[in-house]
Amino acid sequence: LTMMYVAVVGSTSAGKSFYVLQKLLRNITGPKKSRRQWIWISSEFKRDKTLAPVREKLRFQKYVFGIDVSERSFKESEFNSREEFFEQHVKRHVDYAVPGTIVVADDFQDAACANEMRRWINTALRVARHNDISFKVLFHNIRAGSFSSQAHNSVKYFTVFPRSQRGKIVQYLNSDHAIP
C-alpha cells in the first residue's frame, strides 16, 4: 500500500469534502483488493449533507468510521476534558487502525479539541507513514497558521479550490515557490 499525505484547501462550500468523498466512494466501491478503511474526523460529521451517503448506507459503513468532534459532541460525551475527549474519542481510533487506513481530518480547526488535533496531526504528517496510515487534511486557507505549517512540508499533493482565493493562491505560488 502506498501511504500518502494530501492537503485540500478551499473556502466554505468550495467542494473540499465532496472532492474527498468522491475519492472515498471510488475506493470503497472499486475492486475488493484495493479497498481501504477510512476514518473521517469532522466537527460536522453528524450533520454535513455531503457525508450522508457514508453515514446512512450500511454497505459503506463497513469501510468508513466517522468521528464527530463538534462542541455539541464534546458536551454530550462522558469525557470531562477536551484532552480526554481527544485521546479517547479521536486518537484511540487512529492508533488502533488497521494498516492502510486513510484518515480524513475535515476542517479540524473547528473541532472541540482543535489544539490537541493540531499538535497530533502535525506530528502524524511526519511519522504516521511508519504505521501505514495516510492522511487527507482539509483547510479553509492556504495559510492556516500553525494548523497547516507541517502540511506545507509533508504533503505529497496540495489541492486548491480557487473559488474565492485566487489572489491568495497567486501570492502563495509567488512568495513561497518563486513562480511569477
Contact map, one row per residue, 1 for C-alpha under 8 A:
111000000000000000000000000000000000000000000000000000000000000000000000000000000000000000000000000100000000000000000000000000000001000000000000000000000000000000000000000000000000
111100000000000000000000000000000000000000000000000000000000000000000000000000000000000000000000000100000000000000000000000000000000000000000000000000000000000000000000000000000000
111110000000000000000000000000000000000000000000000000000000000000000000000000000000000000000000000100000000000000000000000000001001110000000000000000000000000000000000000000000000
011111000000000000000000000000000000000000000000000000000000000000000000000000000000000000000000000000000000000000000000000000001000011000000000000000000011000000000000000000000000
001111100000000000000000000000000000000000000000000000000000000000000000000000000000000000000000000000000000000000000000000010000000011110000000000000000111100000000000000000000000
000111110000000000000000000000000000000000000000000000000000000000000000000000000000000000000000000000000000000000000000000000000000001110000000000000000011111000000000000000000000
000011111000000000000000000000000000000000000000000000000000000000000000000000000000000000000000000000000000000000000000000000000000000111100000000000100010111000000000000000000000
000001111100000100000000000000000000000000000000000000000000000000000000000000000000000000000000000000000000000000000000000000000000000111100000000000000000011110000000000000000000
000000111110000100000000000000000000000000000000000000000000000000000000000000000000000000000000000000000000000000000000000000000000000001111100000000000000011110000000000000000000
000000011111011100000000000000000000000000000000000000000000000000000000000000000000000000000000000000000000000000000000000000000000000000111100000000000000000111101000000000000000
000000001111110000000000000000000000000000000000000000000000000000000000000000000000000000000000000000000000000000000000000000000000000000011000000000000000000010111000000000000000
000000000111111000000000000000000000000000000000000000000000000000000000000000000000000000000000000000000000000000000000000000000000000000010000000000000000000000000000000000000000
000000000011111100000000000000000000000000000000000000000000000000000000000000000000000000000000000000000000000000000000000000000000000000000000000000000000000000000000000000000000
000000000111111100000000000000000000000000000000000000000000000000000000000000000000000000000000000000000000000000000000000000000000000000000000000000000000000010100000000000000000
000000000101111111100000000000000000000000000000000000000000000000000000000000000000000000000000000000000000000000000000000000000000000000000000000000000000000010000000000000000000
000000011100111111110000000000000000000000000000000000000000000000000000000000000000000000000000000000000000000000000000000000000000000001000000000000000000000010000000000000000000
000000000000001111111000000000000000000000000000011000000000000000000000000000000000000000000000000000000100000000000000000000000000000001000000000000000000000000000000000000000000
000000000000001111111100000000000000000000000000010000000000000000000000000000000000000000000000000000000000000000000000000000000000000000000000000000000000000000000000000000000000
000000000000001111111110000000000000000000000000000000000000000000000000000000000000000000000000000000000000000000000000000000000000000000000000000000000000000000000000000000000000
000000000000000111111111000000000000000000000000000000000000000000000000000000000000000000000000000000000000000000000000000000000000000000000000000000000000000000000000000000000000
000000000000000011111111100000000000000000000000011000000000000000000000000000000000000000000000000000000000000000000000000000000000000000000000000000000000000000000000000000000000
000000000000000001111111110000000000000000000000000000000000000000000000000000000000000000000000000000000000000000000000000000000000000000000000000000000000000000000000000000000000
000000000000000000111111111000000000000000000000000000000000000000000000000000000000000000000000000000000000000000000000000000000000000000000000000000000000000000000000000000000000
000000000000000000011111111100000000010000000000000000000000000000000000000000000000000000000000000000000000000000000000000000000000000000000000000000000000000000000000000000000000
000000000000000000001111111110000000000000000000000000000000000000000000000000000000000000000000000000000000000000000000000000000000000000000000000000000000000000000000000000000000
000000000000000000000111111111000000000000000000000000000000000000000000000000000000000000000000000000000000000000000000000000000000000000000000000000000000000000000000000000000000
000000000000000000000011111111100111000000000000000000000000000000000000000000000000000000000000000000000000000000000000000000000000000000000000000000000000000000000000000000000000
000000000000000000000001111111110011000000000000000000000001001000000000000000000000000000000000000000000000000000000000000000000000000000000000000000000000000000000000000000000000
000000000000000000000000111111110010000000000000000000000000000000000000000000000000000000000000000000000000000000000000000000000000000000000000000000000000000000000000000000000000
000000000000000000000000011111110110000000000000000000000000000000000000000000000000000000000000000000000000000000000000000000000000000000000000000000000000000000000000000000000000
000000000000000000000000001111111110000000000000000000000000000000000000000000000000000000000000000000000000000000000000000000000000000000000000000000000000000000000000000000000000
000000000000000000000000000111111110000000000000000000000000000000000000000000000000000000000000000000000000000000000000000000000000000000000000000000000000000000000000000000000000
000000000000000000000000000000111110000000000000000000000000000000000000000000000000000000000000000000000000000000000000000000000000000000000000000000000000000000000000000000000000
000000000000000000000000001001111111000000000000000000000000000000000000000000000000000000000000000000000000000000000000000000000000000000000000000000000000000000000000000000000000
000000000000000000000000001111111111100000000000000000000000000000000000000000000000000000000000000000000000000000000000000000000000000000000000000000000000000000000000000000000000
000000000000000000000000001100000111110000000000000000000000001000000000000000000000000000000000000111000000000000000000000000000000000000000000000000000000000000000000000000000000
000000000000000000000000000000000011111000000000000000000000001110000000000000000000000000000000010111000000000000000000000000000000000000000000000000000000000000000000000000000000
000000000000000000000001000000000001111100000000000000000000001110000000000000000000000000000000000011110000000000000000000000000000000000000000000000000000000000000000000000000000
000000000000000000000000000000000000111110000000000000000000000111100000000000000000000000000100000011110000000000000000000000000000000000000000000000000000000000000000000000000000
000000000000000000000000000000000000011111001000000000000000000111100000000000000000000000000000000000111100000000000000000000000000000000000000000000000000000000000000000000000000
000000000000000000000000000000000000001111101000000000000000000001111000000000000000000001000000000000111101000000000000000000000000000000000000000000000000000000000000000000000000
000000000000000000000000000000000000000111111000000000000000000001111100000000000000000000000000000000001111001000000000000000000000000000000000000000000000000000000000000000000000
000000000000000000000000000000000000000011111000000000000000000000011110000000000000000000000000000000000111011100000000000000000000000000000000000000000000000000000000000000000000
000000000000000000000000000000000000000001111111000000000000000000011100000000000000000000000000000000000000000000000000000000000000000000000000000000000000000000000000000000000000
000000000000000000000000000000000000000111111111001000000000000001111000000000000000000000000000000000000000000000000000000000000000000000000000000000000000000000000000000000000000
000000000000000000000000000000000000000000011111000000100000000000010000000000000000000000000000000000000000000000000000000000000000000000000000000000000000000000000000000000000000
000000000000000000000000000000000000000000011111100100000000000000000000000000000000000000000000000000000000000000000000000000000000000000000000000000000000000000000000000000000000
000000000000000000000000000000000000000000011111111100000000000000000000000000000000000000000000000000000000000000000000000000000000000000000000000000000000000000000000000000000000
000000000000000000000000000000000000000000000011111100000000000000000000000000000000000000000000000000000000000000000000000000000000000000000000000000000000000000000000000000000000
000000000000000011001000000000000000000000000001111110000000000000000000000000000000000000000000000000000000000000000000000000000000000000000000000000000000000000000000000000000000
000000000000000010001000000000000000000000001001111111100000000000000000000000000000000000000000000000000000000000000000000000000000000000000000000000000000000000000000000000000000
000000000000000000000000000000000000000000000011111111110000000000000000000000000000000000000000000000000000000000000000000000000000000000000000000000000000000000000000000000000000
000000000000000000000000000000000000000000000000011111111001000000000000000000000000000000000000000000000000000000000000000000000000000000000000000000000000000000000000000000000000
000000000000000000000000000000000000000000000000001111111001100100000000000000000000000000000000000000000000000000000000000000000000000000000000000000000000000000000000000000000000
000000000000000000000000000000000000000000000100001111111001100001000000000000000000000000000000000000000000000000000000000000000000000000000000000000000000000000000000000000000000
000000000000000000000000000000000000000000000000000111111100100000000000000000000000000000000000000000000000000000000000000000000000000000000000000000000000000000000000000000000000
000000000000000000000000000000000000000000000000000011111111100000000000000000000000000000000000000000000000000000000000000000000000000000000000000000000000000000000000000000000000
000000000000000000000000000000000000000000000000000000011111110000000000000000000000000000000000000000000000000000000000000000000000000000000000000000000000000000000000000000000000
000000000000000000000000000000000000000000000000000000001111110000000000000000000000000000000000000000000000000000000000000000000000000000000000000000000000000000000000000000000000
000000000000000000000000000100000000000000000000000011101111111100000000000000000000000000000000000000000000000000000000000000000000000000000000000000000000000000000000000000000000
000000000000000000000000000000000000000000000000000001111111111110000000000000000000000000000000000000000000000000000000000000000000000000000000000000000000000000000000000000000000
000000000000000000000000000000000000000000000000000000000111111110000000000000000000000000000000000000000000000000000000000000000000000000000000000000000000000000000000000000000000
000000000000000000000000000100000001110000000000000000000001111110000000000000000000000000000000000000000000000000000000000000000000000000000000000000000000000000000000000000000000
000000000000000000000000000000000000111100000000000001000001111111000000000000000000000000000000000000000000000000000000000000000000000000000000000000000000000000000000000000000000
000000000000000000000000000000000000111100000000000000000000111111100000000000000000000000000000000000000000000000000000000000000000000000000000000000000000000000000000000000000000
000000000000000000000000000000000000001111001000000000100000000111110000000000000000000000000000000000000000000000000000000000000000000000000000000000000000000000000000000000000000
000000000000000000000000000000000000001111001000000000000000000011111000000000000000000011000000000000000000000000000000000000000000000000000000000000000000000000000000000000000000
000000000000000000000000000000000000000011111100000000000000000001111100100000000000000000000000000000000000000000000000000000000000000000000000000000000000000000000000000000000000
000000000000000000000000000000000000000011111000000000000000000000111110110000000000000001000000000000000000001110000000000000000000000000000000000000000000000000000000000000000000
000000000000000000000000000000000000000001110000000000000000000000011111110000000000000000000000000000000000011100000000000000000000000000000000000000000000000000000000000000000000
000000000000000000000000000000000000000000100000000000000000000000001111111000000000000000000000000000000000001100000000000000000000000000000000000000000000000000000000000000000000
000000000000000000000000000000000000000000000000000000000000000000000111111100000000000000000000000000000000000000000000000000000000000000000000000000000000000000000000000000000000
000000000000000000000000000000000000000000000000000000000000000000011111111110000000000000000000000000000000000000000000000000000000000000000000000000000000000000000000000000000000
000000000000000000000000000000000000000000000000000000000000000000001111111110100100100000000000000000000000000100000000000000000000000000000000000000000000000000000000000000000000
000000000000000000000000000000000000000000000000000000000000000000000011111110000000000000000000000000000000000000000000000000000000000000000000000000000000000000000000000000000000
000000000000000000000000000000000000000000000000000000000000000000000001111111000000000000000000000000000000000000000000000000000000000000000000000000000000000000000000000000000000
000000000000000000000000000000000000000000000000000000000000000000000000111111100000100000000000000000000000000000000000000000000000000000000000000000000000000000000000000000000000
000000000000000000000000000000000000000000000000000000000000000000000000000111110000000000000000000000000000000000000000000000000000000000000000000000000000000000000000000000000000
000000000000000000000000000000000000000000000000000000000000000000000000010011111101100000000000000000000000000000000000000000000000000000000000000000000000000000000000000000000000
000000000000000000000000000000000000000000000000000000000000000000000000000001111101100000000000000000000000000000000000000000000000000000000000000000000000000000000000000000000000
000000000000000000000000000000000000000000000000000000000000000000000000000000111111100000000000000000000000000000000000000000000000000000000000000000000000000000000000000000000000
000000000000000000000000000000000000000000000000000000000000000000000000010000111111110000000000000000000000000110000000000000000000000000000000000000000000000000000000000000000000
000000000000000000000000000000000000000000000000000000000000000000000000000000001111111000000000000000000000000010010000000000000000000000000000000000000000000000000000000000000000
000000000000000000000000000000000000000000000000000000000000000000000000000000111111111110000000000000000000000000000000000000000000000000000000000000000000000000000000000000000000
000000000000000000000000000000000000000000000000000000000000000000000000010010111111111111000000000000000000000010000000000000000000000000000000000000000000000000000000000000000000
000000000000000000000000000000000000000000000000000000000000000000000000000000000111111111100000000000000000000010011000000000000000000000000000000000000000000000000000000000000000
000000000000000000000000000000000000000000000000000000000000000000000000000000000011111111110000000000000000000000000000000000000000000000000000000000000000000000000000000000000000
000000000000000000000000000000000000000000000000000000000000000000000000000000000001111111111000000000000000000000000000000000000000000000000000000000000000000000000000000000000000
000000000000000000000000000000000000000000000000000000000000000000100000000000000001111111111000000000000000000000000000000000000000000000000000000000000000000000000000000000000000
000000000000000000000000000000000000000010000000000000000000000000101000000000000000111111111100000000000000000000000000000000000000000000000000000000000000000000000000000000000000
000000000000000000000000000000000000000000000000000000000000000000000000000000000000011111111110000000000000000000000000000000000000000000000000000000000000000000000000000000000000
000000000000000000000000000000000000000000000000000000000000000000000000000000000000001111111111000000000000000000000000000000000000000000000000000000000000000000000000000000000000
000000000000000000000000000000000000000000000000000000000000000000000000000000000000000111111111100000000000000000000000000000000000000000000000000000000000000000000000000000000000
000000000000000000000000000000000000001000000000000000000000000000000000000000000000000001111111100000100000000000000000000000000000000000000000000000000000000000000000000000000000
000000000000000000000000000000000000000000000000000000000000000000000000000000000000000000111111100000000000000000000000000000000000000000000000000000000000000000000000000000000000
000000000000000000000000000000000000000000000000000000000000000000000000000000000000000000011111110000000000000000000000000000000000000000000000000000000000000000000000000000000000
000000000000000000000000000000000000000000000000000000000000000000000000000000000000000000001111111010000000000000000000000000000000000000000000000000000000000000000000000000000000
000000000000000000000000000000000000100000000000000000000000000000000000000000000000000000000001111110000000000000000000000000000000000000000000000000000000000000000000000000000000
000000000000000000000000000000000000000000000000000000000000000000000000000000000000000000000000111110000000000000000000000000000011100000000000000000000000000000000000000000000000
111000000000000000000000000000000001100000000000000000000000000000000000000000000000000000000000011111000000000000000000000000000001110000000000000000000000000000000000000000000000
000000000000000000000000000000000001111000000000000000000000000000000000000000000000000000000000111111100000000000000000000000000001110000000000000000000000000000000000000000000000
000000000000000000000000000000000001111000000000000000000000000000000000000000000000000000000000000111110000000000000000000000000000111100000000000000000000000000000000000000000000
000000000000000000000000000000000000011110000000000000000000000000000000000000000000000000000100000011111000000000000000000000000000111100000000000000000000000000000000000000000000
000000000000000000000000000000000000011110000000000000000000000000000000000000000000000000000000000001111100000000000000000000000000001111000000000000000000000000000000000000000000
000000000000000000000000000000000000000111000000000000000000000000000000000000000000000000000000000000111111000000000000000000000000001111000000000000000000000000000000000000000000
000000000000000010000000000000000000000111100000000000000000000000000000000000000000000000000000000000011111000000000000000000000000000011100000000000000000000000000000000000000000
000000000000000000000000000000000000000001100000000000000000000000000000000000000000000000000000000000001111111000000000000000000000000011110000000000000000000000000000000000000000
000000000000000000000000000000000000000011100000000000000000000000000000000000000000000000000000000000001111111001001100000000000000000001100000000000000000000000000000000000000000
000000000000000000000000000000000000000000000000000000000000000000000000000000000000000000000000000000000011111001100100000000000000000000000000001000000000000000000000000000000000
000000000000000000000000000000000000000000100000000000000000000000000100000000000000000000000000000000000011111101000000000000000000000000000000000000000000000000000000000000000000
000000000000000000000000000000000000000001100000000000000000000000001110000000000000000000000000000000000011111111000000000000000000000000000000000000000000000000000000000000000000
000000000000000000000000000000000000000000100000000000000000000000001110010000000100000000000000000000000000011111000000000000000000000000000000000000000000000000000000000000000000
000000000000000000000000000000000000000000000000000000000000000000001000000000000110110000000000000000000000001111111000000000000000000000000000000000000000000000000000000000000000
000000000000000000000000000000000000000000000000000000000000000000000000000000000000000000000000000000000001111111111100000000000000000000000000000000000000000000000000000000000000
000000000000000000000000000000000000000000000000000000000000000000000000000000000000000000000000000000000000100011111110000000000000000000000000000000000000000000000000000000000000
000000000000000000000000000000000000000000000000000000000000000000000000000000000010010000000000000000000000000011111111000000000000000000000000000000000000000000000000000000000000
000000000000000000000000000000000000000000000000000000000000000000000000000000000000010000000000000000000001000011111111100000000000000000000000000000000000000000000000000000000000
000000000000000000000000000000000000000000000000000000000000000000000000000000000000000000000000000000000001100001111111110000000000000000000000011000000000000000000000000000000000
000000000000000000000000000000000000000000000000000000000000000000000000000000000000000000000000000000000000000000111111111000000000000000000000000000000000000000000000000000000000
000000000000000000000000000000000000000000000000000000000000000000000000000000000000000000000000000000000000000000011111111100000000000000000000000000000000000000000000000000000000
000000000000000000000000000000000000000000000000000000000000000000000000000000000000000000000000000000000000000000001111111110000000000000000000000000000000000000000000000000000000
000000000000000000000000000000000000000000000000000000000000000000000000000000000000000000000000000000000000000000000111111111000000000000000000001111100000000000000000000000000000
000000000000000000000000000000000000000000000000000000000000000000000000000000000000000000000000000000000000000000000011111111110000000000000000000000000000000000000000000000000000
000000000000000000000000000000000000000000000000000000000000000000000000000000000000000000000000000000000000000000000001111111111000000000000000000000000000000000000000000000000000
000010000000000000000000000000000000000000000000000000000000000000000000000000000000000000000000000000000000000000000000111111111000001000000000000001100110000000000000000000000000
000000000000000000000000000000000000000000000000000000000000000000000000000000000000000000000000000000000000000000000000011111111000000000000000000001000100000000000000000000000000
000000000000000000000000000000000000000000000000000000000000000000000000000000000000000000000000000000000000000000000000001111111110000000000000000000000000000000000000000000000000
000000000000000000000000000000000000000000000000000000000000000000000000000000000000000000000000000000000000000000000000001111111111110000000000000000000000000000000000000000000000
001100000000000000000000000000000000000000000000000000000000000000000000000000000000000000000000000000000000000000000000000111111111110000000000000000000000000000000000000000000000
000000000000000000000000000000000000000000000000000000000000000000000000000000000000000000000000000000000000000000000000000000111111100000000000000000000000000000000000000000000000
000000000000000000000000000000000000000000000000000000000000000000000000000000000000000000000000001000000000000000000000000000111111100000000000000000000000000000000000000000000000
101000000000000000000000000000000000000000000000000000000000000000000000000000000000000000000000001110000000000000000000000000011111110000000000000000000000000000000000000000000000
001000000000000000000000000000000000000000000000000000000000000000000000000000000000000000000000001111100000000000000000000000011111111000000000000000000000000000000000000000000000
001110000000000000000000000000000000000000000000000000000000000000000000000000000000000000000000000111100000000000000000000000011001111100000000000000000000000000000000000000000000
000111000000000000000000000000000000000000000000000000000000000000000000000000000000000000000000000001111000000000000000000010000000111110000000000000000000000000000000000000000000
000011110000000000000000000000000000000000000000000000000000000000000000000000000000000000000000000001111000000000000000000000000000011111000000000000000000000000000000000000000000
000011110000000000000000000000000000000000000000000000000000000000000000000000000000000000000000000000011110000000000000000000000000001111100000000000000000000000000000000000000000
000000111000000110000000000000000000000000000000000000000000000000000000000000000000000000000000000000011111000000000000000000000000000111110000000000000000000000000000000000000000
000000111100000000000000000000000000000000000000000000000000000000000000000000000000000000000000000000000111000000000000000000000000000011111101000100000000000000000000000000000000
000000001111000000000000000000000000000000000000000000000000000000000000000000000000000000000000000000000010000000000000000000000000000001111101000000000000000000000000000000000000
000000001110000000000000000000000000000000000000000000000000000000000000000000000000000000000000000000000000000000000000000000000000000000111111000000000000000000000000000000000000
000000001100000000000000000000000000000000000000000000000000000000000000000000000000000000000000000000000000000000000000000000000000000000111111000100000000000000000001100100000000
000000000000000000000000000000000000000000000000000000000000000000000000000000000000000000000000000000000000000000000000000000000000000000001111100100000000000000000000000000000000
000000000000000000000000000000000000000000000000000000000000000000000000000000000000000000000000000000000000000000000000000000000000000000111111111110000000000000000000000000000000
000000000000000000000000000000000000000000000000000000000000000000000000000000000000000000000000000000000000000000000000000000000000000000000011111110000000000000000000000000000000
000000000000000000000000000000000000000000000000000000000000000000000000000000000000000000000000000000000000000000000100000000000000000000000001111111000000000000000000000000000000
000000000000000000000000000000000000000000000000000000000000000000000000000000000000000000000000000000000000100000000100010000000000000000000001111111000000000000000000000000000000
000000000000000000000000000000000000000000000000000000000000000000000000000000000000000000000000000000000000000000000000010000000000000000100111111111110000000000000000000000000000
000000000000000000000000000000000000000000000000000000000000000000000000000000000000000000000000000000000000000000000000010000000000000000000001111111111000000000000000000000000000
000000000000000000000000000000000000000000000000000000000000000000000000000000000000000000000000000000000000000000000000010011000000000000000000011111111100000000000000000000000000
000000100000000000000000000000000000000000000000000000000000000000000000000000000000000000000000000000000000000000000000010010000000000000000000000111111110000000000000000000000000
000000000000000000000000000000000000000000000000000000000000000000000000000000000000000000000000000000000000000000000000000000000000000000000000000111111110000000000000000000000000
000000000000000000000000000000000000000000000000000000000000000000000000000000000000000000000000000000000000000000000000000000000000000000000000000011111110000000000000000000000000
000010000000000000000000000000000000000000000000000000000000000000000000000000000000000000000000000000000000000000000000000011000000000000000000000001111111000000000000000000000000
000111100000000000000000000000000000000000000000000000000000000000000000000000000000000000000000000000000000000000000000000010000000000000000000000000111111110000000000000000000000
000111000000000000000000000000000000000000000000000000000000000000000000000000000000000000000000000000000000000000000000000000000000000000000000000000000111110000000000000000000000
000011100000000000000000000000000000000000000000000000000000000000000000000000000000000000000000000000000000000000000000000000000000000000000000000000000011111000000000000000000000
000001111000000000000000000000000000000000000000000000000000000000000000000000000000000000000000000000000000000000000000000000000000000000000000000000000011111100000000000000000000
000001111000000000000000000000000000000000000000000000000000000000000000000000000000000000000000000000000000000000000000000000000000000000000000000000000000111110000000000000000000
000000011100000000000000000000000000000000000000000000000000000000000000000000000000000000000000000000000000000000000000000000000000000000000000000000000000011111000000000000000000
000000011110011100000000000000000000000000000000000000000000000000000000000000000000000000000000000000000000000000000000000000000000000000000000000000000000001111101000000000000000
000000000100000000000000000000000000000000000000000000000000000000000000000000000000000000000000000000000000000000000000000000000000000000000000000000000000000111111100100000000000
000000000110010000000000000000000000000000000000000000000000000000000000000000000000000000000000000000000000000000000000000000000000000000000000000000000000000011111100000000000000
000000000010000000000000000000000000000000000000000000000000000000000000000000000000000000000000000000000000000000000000000000000000000000000000000000000000000001111100000000000000
000000000110000000000000000000000000000000000000000000000000000000000000000000000000000000000000000000000000000000000000000000000000000000000000000000000000000011111111100000000000
000000000000000000000000000000000000000000000000000000000000000000000000000000000000000000000000000000000000000000000000000000000000000000000000000000000000000001111111110000000000
000000000000000000000000000000000000000000000000000000000000000000000000000000000000000000000000000000000000000000000000000000000000000000000000000000000000000000001111111000000000
000000000000000000000000000000000000000000000000000000000000000000000000000000000000000000000000000000000000000000000000000000000000000000000100000000000000000000001111111100000000
000000000000000000000000000000000000000000000000000000000000000000000000000000000000000000000000000000000000000000000000000000000000000000000100000000000000000001001111111110000000
000000000000000000000000000000000000000000000000000000000000000000000000000000000000000000000000000000000000000000000000000000000000000000000000000000000000000000000111111111000000
000000000000000000000000000000000000000000000000000000000000000000000000000000000000000000000000000000000000000000000000000000000000000000000000000000000000000000000011111111100000
000000000000000000000000000000000000000000000000000000000000000000000000000000000000000000000000000000000000000000000000000000000000000000000100000000000000000000000001111111111000
000000000000000000000000000000000000000000000000000000000000000000000000000000000000000000000000000000000000000000000000000000000000000000000000000000000000000000000000111111111111
000000000000000000000000000000000000000000000000000000000000000000000000000000000000000000000000000000000000000000000000000000000000000000000000000000000000000000000000011111111111
000000000000000000000000000000000000000000000000000000000000000000000000000000000000000000000000000000000000000000000000000000000000000000000000000000000000000000000000001111111110
000000000000000000000000000000000000000000000000000000000000000000000000000000000000000000000000000000000000000000000000000000000000000000000000000000000000000000000000000111111100
000000000000000000000000000000000000000000000000000000000000000000000000000000000000000000000000000000000000000000000000000000000000000000000000000000000000000000000000000111111110
000000000000000000000000000000000000000000000000000000000000000000000000000000000000000000000000000000000000000000000000000000000000000000000000000000000000000000000000000011111111
000000000000000000000000000000000000000000000000000000000000000000000000000000000000000000000000000000000000000000000000000000000000000000000000000000000000000000000000000011101111
000000000000000000000000000000000000000000000000000000000000000000000000000000000000000000000000000000000000000000000000000000000000000000000000000000000000000000000000000011000111
